[in-house]
Amino acid sequence: MNLSKFQHVLIRPIMKIVLKIKGNKKYLLTGGLLILAATVGLVSCKKDEGKTAVESPLAKAVANYNFVDLNEKQASGLRVKSVERSSFASQLAAYGSIDFNENSAVQVFTPYQGKIIQTFADVGDFVSKGQPLYTVDSSDLAQAEASLLSAKGVFDQSSATLNRAKDLYQMRSISLKELEQNTADQNAAEASLKAAREGVRLFGKTTVEIQKIENDRKLDAVLVVPSPINGQVVTRSAQPGLLVQPGNSPAPYVVADVVNKWLIINASEEDSTKLHTGQELDVKVPVLPDESFKGRIKIVSSIVDPTTRTVLVRADISDPKRILRSGMYATYLVKGDKVVKGLGVPEDAVVREGDGTMTVWVTEDGRHWVSRAVTLGLKTNGLVQITSGLEEGEKIATTGAIFLSNMLFKNK
């Protein structure tokens, strides 16, 4: 290609572009560099005509336009930080769901068959251990109390007979054998009375209530069913008049410990190899963004579900505020045991470009900024490990990196 033809084909169009954008000093300089590079290329082509053209260093410099120049006001809005070495722990972030602690969720059945008379708690109520939940009209309790009163009558009669026998024996009116027989009868009656009292006690009657039944000689067939733990009523099927019996589902009440909950995790096969009993978890619930919870892995199943190819993992979580609900979606972060050293930058310093490239903005003077592609590694405490693309001591933009990327996009 001769010089005149080159001038017509390349240099003149470039000059037209330069004249149109002459108000922009940066692009005017870039246009000049393009002309200079083109001229050098032409001379090189004329000198080595017939050989393969080699891209000059100047042409490479012109092609690298991933930079932004800021004025003093713009530069003052950025925060600059030097790249430093930090410690990074391997982490695993994944998902799970909240559930009640089934080891502390109790189905409150009646110990004996009967009809519900009255209920005292509703779903959502917090109850204390021993607090009445419902009462049952129990024929079994009535029978036990009847046996108690019968045993009490026999005991009183045998005690009176024994006292008379002792007086008669002192007067030599009866033999020693008769006295011993009366003593044995009284001991048997006492044993029967103790057994009858325990039989009534099984229905939940206290010592004071049992004593009242004996003194008043009146049956009390109302069976009080209390809460066995401190917790919250999570389900209720009890209604007055409903016939209930032991172990017949559904239970009239279910009371759960809502302070200690479970995190249920269906971990993938790969992730399950990184989890083990005793690992601590940082748990977050999306619907409670201002709250954080601590957990500890309790069980890692040894079975892989053949359908979902997942492994069941269960962790214990403390919820002292009682704000977690069963079924809530949760995320968790597991900290690994190994710690590695590497270059670290704040997460805000890394920008994800439209093509998926991760970049960091680097400067020497705080005014001229260059976009640098980097490779990321581990994340710990707001820092990201940089495995390639940066060197220790380089200055980068922490806050304002997005601003620089937006400026570069507009300039393009």
MILO-169196 format. One line per 10 residues: number of its first residue (from 1); their letters; for each residue x, y, z of C-alpha. Coordinates in nm, 3 decimals, always signed. Each point is the difference from the previous one (the first is absolute). Layout:
BEGIN
NUM = A = X:Y:Z | ...;
% end
This chain:
BEGIN
1 = MNLSKFQHVL = +0.000:+0.000:+0.000 | +0.155:+0.339:-0.096 | +0.002:+0.302:+0.228 | -0.268:+0.199:-0.181 | -0.239:-0.290:+0.003 | +0.070:-0.061:+0.368 | -0.064:+0.368:+0.072 | -0.331:-0.012:-0.180 | -0.118:-0.327:+0.153 | +0.109:+0.035:+0.361;
11 = IRPIMKIVLK = +0.150:+0.330:+0.109 | -0.264:+0.234:-0.147 | -0.297:-0.181:+0.168 | +0.186:+0.006:+0.328 | +0.065:+0.373:-0.032 | -0.368:+0.060:-0.062 | -0.084:-0.188:+0.321 | +0.262:+0.198:+0.189 | -0.139:+0.331:-0.121 | -0.355:-0.097:+0.101;
21 = IKGNKKYLLT = +0.107:-0.082:+0.358 | +0.267:+0.265:+0.039 | -0.175:+0.131:+0.307 | +0.093:-0.311:+0.194 | +0.371:+0.018:+0.078 | +0.027:-0.366:+0.093 | -0.147:-0.121:-0.328 | +0.200:+0.263:-0.197 | +0.315:-0.150:+0.149 | -0.124:-0.350:-0.081;
31 = GGLLILAATV = -0.071:+0.100:-0.362 | +0.348:+0.144:-0.034 | +0.147:-0.320:+0.132 | -0.206:-0.197:-0.252 | +0.136:+0.209:-0.288 | +0.355:-0.035:+0.130 | -0.043:-0.376:+0.039 | -0.146:-0.029:-0.349 | +0.288:+0.197:-0.147 | +0.257:-0.213:+0.181;
41 = GLVSCKKDEG = -0.182:-0.308:-0.125 | +0.011:+0.127:-0.359 | +0.373:+0.073:+0.019 | +0.057:-0.345:+0.147 | -0.208:-0.154:-0.279 | +0.195:+0.190:-0.267 | +0.326:-0.102:+0.158 | -0.087:-0.366:+0.031 | -0.240:-0.034:-0.290 | -0.102:-0.355:-0.064;
51 = KTAVESPLAK = +0.053:-0.107:+0.368 | -0.260:-0.060:+0.268 | -0.082:+0.325:+0.189 | +0.091:+0.010:+0.372 | -0.213:+0.206:+0.239 | +0.208:+0.281:+0.147 | +0.012:+0.076:+0.378 | -0.156:+0.337:-0.071 | -0.296:-0.162:-0.170 | -0.044:-0.224:+0.303;
61 = AVANYNFVDL = +0.005:+0.302:+0.232 | -0.263:+0.174:-0.209 | -0.222:-0.310:+0.011 | +0.009:-0.007:+0.383 | -0.268:+0.255:+0.089 | -0.131:-0.152:+0.333 | +0.091:+0.308:+0.202 | -0.179:+0.298:+0.151 | +0.147:+0.340:+0.091 | -0.169:+0.187:+0.285;
71 = NEKQASGLRV = +0.003:+0.362:+0.103 | +0.076:+0.098:+0.357 | -0.364:+0.008:+0.107 | -0.074:-0.344:-0.144 | +0.314:-0.148:+0.151 | -0.092:+0.128:+0.347 | -0.307:-0.227:+0.003 | +0.205:-0.318:-0.028 | +0.158:-0.196:+0.281 | +0.344:-0.139:-0.077;
81 = KSVERSSFAS = +0.153:-0.302:+0.172 | +0.324:-0.190:-0.050 | -0.020:-0.370:-0.079 | +0.108:-0.200:+0.307 | +0.043:-0.363:+0.093 | -0.276:-0.150:+0.215 | -0.109:-0.334:+0.145 | -0.285:-0.186:-0.168 | -0.200:-0.296:+0.127 | -0.180:-0.229:-0.238;
91 = QLAAYGSIDF = -0.375:+0.058:+0.019 | -0.311:-0.171:-0.127 | -0.320:+0.199:-0.055 | -0.322:-0.191:-0.062 | -0.369:-0.021:+0.087 | -0.229:-0.171:+0.249 | -0.327:+0.039:+0.190 | -0.100:+0.053:+0.362 | -0.186:-0.272:+0.189 | -0.110:-0.070:+0.355;
101 = NENSAVQVFT = +0.229:-0.203:+0.219 | -0.192:-0.326:-0.020 | +0.189:-0.132:+0.302 | -0.165:+0.279:+0.198 | -0.339:-0.004:-0.175 | -0.237:-0.206:+0.215 | -0.336:-0.144:-0.098 | -0.212:+0.041:+0.313 | -0.232:-0.302:+0.012 | -0.238:-0.082:+0.282;
111 = PYQGKIIQTF = +0.132:-0.288:+0.213 | -0.348:-0.157:+0.009 | -0.306:-0.003:-0.219 | -0.274:+0.256:+0.053 | -0.186:+0.302:-0.138 | +0.156:+0.344:+0.001 | -0.181:+0.233:+0.240 | +0.192:+0.326:-0.039 | +0.305:+0.142:-0.180 | +0.232:+0.270:+0.136;
121 = ADVGDFVSKG = +0.248:+0.084:-0.279 | -0.011:+0.087:-0.368 | +0.249:-0.019:-0.285 | +0.280:+0.252:+0.050 | -0.036:+0.019:+0.378 | +0.313:-0.040:+0.209 | -0.044:-0.248:+0.285 | +0.207:-0.107:+0.298 | +0.079:-0.350:+0.114 | -0.292:-0.125:+0.214;
131 = QPLYTVDSSD = -0.246:+0.257:-0.134 | -0.343:-0.160:-0.076 | -0.078:-0.041:-0.371 | -0.335:-0.181:+0.017 | -0.217:-0.212:+0.229 | -0.159:-0.339:-0.066 | -0.302:-0.171:+0.159 | +0.161:-0.338:+0.065 | -0.185:-0.311:+0.115 | +0.339:-0.161:+0.063;
141 = LAQAEASLLS = +0.084:+0.275:+0.247 | -0.335:-0.047:+0.171 | +0.070:-0.372:+0.033 | +0.346:+0.069:+0.145 | -0.146:+0.242:+0.253 | -0.268:-0.252:+0.093 | +0.273:-0.255:+0.067 | +0.176:+0.260:+0.210 | -0.305:+0.067:+0.214 | -0.057:-0.375:+0.042;
151 = AKGVFDQSSA = +0.360:-0.054:+0.106 | -0.025:+0.295:+0.233 | -0.311:-0.148:+0.163 | +0.165:-0.337:+0.050 | +0.309:+0.166:+0.143 | -0.201:+0.207:+0.248 | -0.199:-0.308:+0.108 | +0.309:-0.218:+0.042 | +0.174:+0.277:+0.195 | -0.295:+0.026:+0.240;
161 = TLNRAKDLYQ = -0.016:-0.381:+0.037 | +0.370:-0.014:+0.075 | -0.031:+0.268:+0.269 | -0.284:-0.193:+0.171 | +0.200:-0.323:-0.026 | +0.293:+0.164:+0.175 | -0.225:+0.110:+0.286 | -0.156:-0.347:+0.030 | +0.338:-0.163:-0.007 | +0.113:+0.223:+0.288;
171 = MRSISLKELE = -0.301:-0.127:+0.197 | +0.081:-0.360:-0.100 | -0.335:-0.023:-0.180 | +0.148:-0.123:-0.328 | +0.297:-0.209:-0.087 | +0.324:+0.115:-0.152 | -0.090:-0.181:-0.321 | -0.313:+0.213:-0.044 | +0.201:+0.319:+0.061 | +0.257:-0.102:-0.260;
181 = QNTADQNAAE = -0.280:-0.076:-0.250 | -0.147:+0.345:+0.050 | +0.345:+0.155:-0.046 | +0.049:-0.188:-0.327 | -0.343:+0.110:-0.123 | +0.083:+0.360:+0.076 | +0.334:-0.022:-0.184 | -0.173:-0.147:-0.307 | -0.260:+0.277:+0.007 | +0.276:+0.262:+0.023;
191 = ASLKAAREGV = +0.179:-0.148:-0.303 | -0.325:-0.002:-0.199 | -0.060:+0.364:+0.090 | +0.347:+0.101:-0.116 | -0.052:-0.182:-0.331 | -0.339:+0.169:-0.047 | +0.153:+0.342:+0.065 | +0.270:-0.062:-0.259 | -0.266:-0.113:-0.244 | -0.177:+0.333:+0.036;
201 = RLFGKTTVEI = +0.329:+0.190:-0.010 | +0.063:-0.142:-0.350 | -0.294:+0.207:-0.121 | +0.179:+0.316:+0.103 | -0.159:+0.052:+0.340 | +0.221:+0.160:+0.261 | +0.043:-0.117:+0.358 | -0.224:+0.282:+0.121 | -0.273:-0.095:-0.248 | +0.023:-0.367:+0.098;
211 = QKIENDRKLD = -0.031:+0.093:+0.366 | -0.305:+0.209:-0.078 | -0.165:-0.293:-0.181 | +0.062:-0.223:+0.302 | -0.130:+0.255:+0.248 | -0.307:+0.106:-0.200 | -0.061:-0.352:-0.127 | -0.111:+0.154:-0.328 | +0.105:-0.108:-0.349 | +0.169:+0.257:-0.226;
221 = AVLVVPSPIN = +0.002:-0.148:-0.353 | +0.148:+0.310:-0.166 | +0.343:-0.085:-0.142 | +0.227:+0.304:-0.050 | +0.254:-0.039:-0.282 | +0.293:+0.244:+0.048 | +0.279:+0.113:-0.233 | +0.308:-0.219:+0.046 | +0.246:+0.274:-0.107 | +0.046:+0.373:-0.028;
231 = GQVVTRSAQP = -0.086:+0.099:-0.355 | -0.257:+0.120:-0.248 | -0.319:-0.169:-0.117 | +0.061:-0.071:-0.370 | -0.305:-0.214:-0.080 | -0.331:-0.069:+0.170 | -0.278:-0.243:-0.088 | -0.165:-0.003:+0.344 | -0.364:+0.105:+0.020 | -0.251:-0.041:+0.288;
241 = GLLVQPGNSP = -0.192:-0.327:-0.036 | +0.268:-0.167:-0.214 | +0.073:-0.360:+0.102 | +0.374:-0.046:+0.044 | +0.216:-0.294:+0.093 | +0.372:-0.062:+0.049 | +0.209:-0.002:-0.322 | -0.297:+0.058:-0.229 | +0.115:+0.257:-0.260 | -0.031:+0.285:-0.041;
251 = APYVVADVVN = +0.111:+0.103:+0.346 | -0.231:+0.251:+0.171 | +0.297:+0.237:+0.040 | +0.358:+0.023:-0.126 | +0.236:+0.217:+0.202 | +0.345:+0.086:-0.137 | +0.311:+0.159:+0.143 | +0.023:+0.307:-0.223 | +0.332:+0.126:+0.136 | +0.204:-0.290:-0.137;
261 = KWLIINASEE = -0.078:-0.067:-0.365 | +0.140:-0.202:-0.288 | +0.149:+0.101:-0.333 | -0.074:-0.273:-0.253 | +0.248:-0.016:-0.289 | -0.023:-0.217:-0.309 | +0.365:+0.022:-0.100 | +0.128:-0.116:-0.338 | +0.234:-0.297:-0.009 | +0.297:+0.230:-0.060;
271 = DSTKLHTGQE = -0.089:+0.245:+0.278 | -0.075:-0.279:+0.248 | +0.368:-0.101:-0.006 | +0.087:+0.346:+0.136 | -0.241:-0.021:+0.296 | +0.057:-0.178:+0.326 | -0.146:-0.016:+0.350 | +0.094:+0.294:+0.220 | +0.056:+0.257:-0.275 | -0.132:+0.347:+0.082;
281 = LDVKVPVLPD = -0.243:+0.175:-0.233 | -0.092:+0.363:-0.060 | -0.371:-0.008:-0.087 | -0.202:+0.275:-0.167 | -0.373:+0.008:-0.076 | -0.100:+0.219:-0.299 | -0.324:+0.118:+0.165 | +0.200:+0.113:+0.306 | +0.291:+0.189:-0.165 | +0.106:+0.175:+0.321;
291 = ESFKGRIKIV = +0.030:-0.321:+0.202 | +0.277:-0.260:+0.003 | +0.010:-0.338:+0.171 | +0.267:-0.243:+0.107 | -0.026:-0.371:-0.062 | +0.201:-0.318:+0.039 | -0.025:-0.311:-0.216 | -0.143:-0.288:+0.202 | -0.048:-0.278:-0.255 | +0.135:-0.073:-0.349;
301 = SSIVDPTTRT = -0.187:-0.295:-0.147 | +0.199:-0.291:-0.141 | -0.262:-0.063:-0.270 | -0.035:+0.170:-0.340 | -0.359:+0.037:-0.115 | -0.018:-0.203:-0.325 | -0.259:+0.235:-0.152 | +0.135:+0.347:+0.084 | +0.366:-0.104:+0.047 | +0.016:+0.206:+0.318;
311 = VLVRADISDP = +0.112:-0.068:+0.355 | -0.209:+0.103:+0.300 | +0.186:+0.228:+0.242 | -0.148:+0.134:+0.322 | +0.127:+0.289:+0.210 | -0.115:+0.140:+0.335 | -0.085:+0.374:+0.012 | -0.067:+0.216:+0.302 | -0.293:+0.242:-0.038 | -0.030:+0.184:+0.334;
321 = KRILRSGMYA = -0.231:+0.265:-0.150 | -0.237:-0.271:-0.128 | -0.032:+0.167:-0.339 | +0.080:-0.292:-0.230 | -0.288:-0.197:-0.149 | -0.002:-0.357:-0.119 | +0.038:-0.014:-0.379 | +0.184:+0.331:-0.035 | +0.258:+0.010:-0.278 | +0.356:+0.051:+0.129;
331 = TYLVKGDKVV = +0.355:+0.037:-0.128 | +0.305:-0.114:+0.187 | +0.375:+0.045:-0.018 | +0.239:-0.269:+0.117 | +0.355:+0.098:+0.087 | +0.262:-0.253:-0.099 | +0.285:-0.118:+0.222 | +0.285:+0.097:-0.237 | +0.137:+0.356:-0.018 | +0.202:+0.129:-0.297;
341 = KGLGVPEDAV = +0.191:+0.323:-0.060 | -0.054:+0.215:-0.309 | -0.060:+0.347:-0.141 | -0.333:+0.139:+0.114 | -0.220:+0.291:-0.109 | -0.340:+0.117:+0.129 | -0.300:-0.151:-0.178 | -0.109:+0.351:-0.111 | +0.326:+0.037:-0.194 | -0.090:-0.282:-0.241;
351 = VREGDGTMTV = -0.227:+0.081:-0.295 | -0.172:-0.263:-0.209 | +0.000:+0.113:-0.363 | -0.269:-0.080:-0.254 | +0.202:-0.285:-0.149 | +0.049:-0.159:+0.342 | +0.356:+0.125:+0.046 | +0.097:+0.107:+0.352 | +0.195:+0.327:+0.005 | +0.172:+0.228:+0.252;
361 = WVTEDGRHWV = +0.092:+0.365:-0.059 | +0.370:+0.077:+0.056 | +0.173:+0.340:+0.029 | +0.335:+0.156:+0.081 | -0.092:+0.364:+0.048 | -0.373:-0.017:+0.084 | -0.096:+0.178:-0.323 | +0.082:-0.247:-0.275 | -0.182:-0.333:+0.049 | +0.045:-0.321:-0.196;
371 = SRAVTLGLKT = -0.242:-0.295:-0.002 | +0.180:-0.326:+0.080 | -0.148:-0.349:-0.051 | +0.049:-0.223:+0.306 | -0.067:-0.357:+0.109 | -0.184:-0.053:+0.329 | +0.050:-0.261:+0.269 | -0.139:-0.037:+0.352 | -0.217:+0.250:+0.188 | +0.035:+0.077:+0.372;
381 = NGLVQITSGL = -0.140:+0.282:+0.214 | -0.074:+0.232:-0.294 | +0.333:-0.063:-0.174 | +0.051:-0.176:-0.333 | +0.316:-0.191:-0.079 | +0.171:+0.105:-0.326 | +0.189:-0.291:-0.152 | +0.122:+0.188:-0.311 | -0.009:+0.349:-0.150 | +0.134:+0.206:+0.293;
391 = EEGEKIATTG = +0.321:+0.041:+0.193 | +0.052:+0.083:+0.364 | +0.019:+0.373:+0.066 | -0.192:+0.114:-0.308 | -0.260:+0.267:+0.064 | -0.361:-0.084:-0.082 | -0.342:+0.165:+0.028 | -0.214:-0.152:+0.275 | -0.310:+0.221:+0.000 | -0.081:+0.151:-0.339;
401 = AIFLSNMLFK = +0.113:-0.288:-0.220 | -0.347:-0.016:-0.158 | +0.021:+0.374:-0.072 | +0.324:-0.052:-0.194 | -0.148:-0.287:-0.201 | -0.303:+0.212:-0.089 | +0.224:+0.284:-0.116 | +0.199:-0.238:-0.220 | -0.322:-0.135:-0.149 | -0.122:+0.350:-0.086;
411 = NK = +0.331:+0.098:-0.154 | -0.009:-0.307:-0.223;
% end
